[in-house]
Amino acid sequence: MQYVKIKDVIVEQIDAGMLAPRQKLPSERKLAESFNTTRVTLREALSLLEADGKIYREDRRGWFISPEPIRYDPTQTLNFTNMALAQNRVPKTELMMAKALLANKQASLLLGLKPFSDVYQIDRVRYLEDRPVVYVTNYVRPEWFPNLLTFDLSQSLTDIYRDHFAVEYQTVRYRITTSSLLGHMAQALRATSGTPAMVVERINYNQQGELIDCGIEYWRHDAICIESLAKLTVAR
């Protein structure tokens, strides 16, 4: 199959360093001409490369070589900024929305709230080297953080909780699934609608085991690698 051969050639060029991270590929027309193939066949090859996390597409801008994904360890308590800095990456956070509202179905389910409960919703986009890689929605129980919306919410919620409210995460429950980027999330991440996404759902508990907030992270799937070390207890 020609599209598999094309994919393998591009992978070899990436692995050999001939194509650098974040480098823009030539247009689909030029690539098709260089491989003496049709654009339909070329797109099949590009789709395979995207699925493998080798390249990513930005809406109206074209295809780019994917950088190394950030290593995401659920057992670590590092916030996004510190996690990125520890891996020699350049992080940035952009606040999209922060407001008090009545809990929607998703917030009520994740936080165990009764109907018509108050909640804070905080939406942010996180960047690595100026590339938007994850859209995060946090739902926060306001009784724990009465004036939270007055703070600079482009900063770490973990740090704000600890420094201003003496509240720290003690237990985190994770759920990891796959999905697609659609609508405003796709637009914020400069993705085309339907781009694959990895979804990391976090439900967070404080030192007393009380549920305080949750977060839903929609990652571009090529930008994240879930990696952890588990110490097993041997049954005797």
N, C-alpha and C positions, 0 to 999 in steps of 0.2 A: 504494500500500500504506500503510495507516494507520500501522503501526508505524514506517515510515521517516519519515513526517511528524512523528510524536511525537518520534522521536530528533532530527530536525533542529531542532525547537523547543527542546529541552533544550540542544542544542549552542549555539544562538544565545544562550540565557540565560547559559550558562557563559562564552562569548566576550565577552559584553557586561558581565560582572562582576556579573550579577544573582544568580548562584550562586557562592559563594566556595569556595576550596579547603578540603577537610575538612568542608564543610557537609553535614549529614545531610538527605537527601531525605525528603519525607513518605512515609508508609506506601504500599505498593502499592495498597491499597484507595482511599486518598484521591487518589493520582495517577490511578488509573483513572477515578475519578469526575470529576476536573478535566478530563480529556481526553475524557470521555464515551465510554469504551471499556471493553472487558473486561480482566480481569487477564491473560488469556492473551496478548492483543495487546500490553498494556503490557510484559509480561515479554520479549517479542520485541524491543521497543525497548530495554529495559534491557540485554539481552544484547548488542545491537549496540554500545551505549555502552561496556559493559565491554570488549568486544573491541577497541574503538578507544582504550582507556586513558583515557576521559573520566570514568568512575566506577569505584568498587570496592565490593565487598560484604564486610561483616564478619558472621561467623556469629552469628545471633540478635540482631544489632544493626541491620541494614538496609543501605541504599545511601548512599554518600558521594561527594562530588565529589573527583576525584583532584587532588592538588597537582602542580606541575611535577615531572617525573621528574629524578632525579639524573643528571648527565652522567658517563658511565663511559668513560674513555679508556684502552684497553689499553696504549698506549705510555707512560703515566705510571706512576711507581712509588709514588704516594701511597697510603697505607693508607686504609681506609674513613673513619676519623675525620677525617684531614686533608683527604681529598677532599670530605667533607661540609662541613667548616668553610670550605673555600675557596669553596664555593658558598652560603655564608650559611645553611646548614642546621644543625639541632641533632641531633647523633648520639648514640647510646647503644648499648652492647653488653651482652648478657646471656649469661652462660655457662650452657649447658644440661647439658653432660656433658664430662668429660675423664678418660680412663683408658687404661691400657696393655692391649693385647689382641693376639690372633693376627690377622694381616691377613685380612680377608674378600676375596671375589673382586674387588670394586671396587678396594680398596686395593692388592692384589697386581698387578692389571693396570696401574693408573696409576703405581705406584712401581717396577714391574719387580721385584717381590719373589718369592722362592722360597716354596713352600708352607710354612705354619706359621712364617713370619717374625713377629717382634715389631713392633708399630707403636703409635704413640699416635693415638687418635681424639679430636678436640676438636670439639664441636658448640656453635655459638653462634647467637643471634638478634640481628640488628642493626636498630636503630630510627632513623627520622627523625621528629622532632617527636612522639616517643612512639607512633608508629605502627610496628609490626613490618613490615619490608619484605623481609627476606632471611634465609633459614636457611642457615647455612654449616657444612659438615663439612670439617675438615682432617684429613688423614692425614700423620703426621710420622715420618720415620725416626729412631728413638731413639738410634742410634749417634752422630748429630750433636749431639743435645741431651739428654744423660743425665738431667738433673734437671728437665726442662722442666715437669713437672706440679706442681712446687713454686711456680711463679710465678703471678702474678695473670693468668689467661688471658682475662679480660675486656678486657685491654689488647692492643695490637697485637702480633701474632707477629713482624711485620717488625722492630719496635723491640726486642723481647726478643732475637731472634736477633742483631741488630747489637750491642746494648749489653752482652750477657752472654756471647755465644758467638763474637763477631767473625765472624759469618757474615752475608752479605748476598745478596739476590737479584741475579743477574747476567743471567739469561735466563729468560723466562717463555713457555711455550707455552699458547695459549688455544684453547678449543673452545667455541662458543656454539650451543646448541640450544634447542628448546622442549619443554615437558613440562606436567604438571599437578601441583598440590599435593594430596597425599593424606595420610591418617593423621596422625601426630604433627606433620609439617611444616605441614599445613593448620591444625591446632589451634594451633600455636605462632605462626602468622602471622595468627590470627583469621580465617582464610579458610574458605569452604565447600569440602568435598571436590570436587575436579575443577576448581578455579579455575586459569586459565592461569598458567603460570610460564615465565620465561626462565632457562635454566640456563647459568651461566658456569663452565667447568671450567678450572682453572689447574694447570699442572705447573711447578714452580719448581726452578731450578738455581742453585748457588752460584758464587762467583768462579772456581772451578776447573772449572766445567762439570759438577759432580756433582749428581745429582738428590737433593733433600733433603726435599721435601714436596709436597703437592698440596692443592687446595681445590676443593670443589664448592659453588657458590652457587646457591640456588634463590630467585630474585627474584619477587616479585609483578610481573607484566609491565608494569603501568602505572607502576611506581616507578623504572624504569631506562631510560636511552637510551644506546645504545652509539655513541660519537662519537670519531672520530680523524682525524688529518691524516697522510697518507702522502706522503713525498717520493720521487718516482719517478726511477729512473735510465734515461735514454734510451739505447737500444741504437744503436750507430753501426756 
